[in-house]
Amino acid sequence: MSRIFIRKSEVLRKTGAADSTLYYWIKNGTFPKPYKIGERASAWLLSEVEEWMASRTRGVK
């Protein structure tokens, strides 16, 4: 399995969420936490973000 990191701007684009909403979801444990990829850099695993998106649409017709 390929592990691809995406930065916050891409997460926001994919989810359509606002910056504050993203951090609210993380704080409440409803969205994957970012990984530290550098001293001042964080990113999310694309697969985790896509799985979260899929879980939001299951059962929606």
HUVEN-V701796 format. One record per helix or strand of 3 or more residues. SS is the DSSP state (H for helix, E for strand). FROM is the first residue (numbers start at 1). LEN is the number of residues. Records with the same first field share a line. If there is no record, write none. Layout:
SS->FROM-LEN ; FROM-LEN
//
This chain:
H->8-8 ; 19-9 ; 46-12
E->35-4 ; 41-5
//
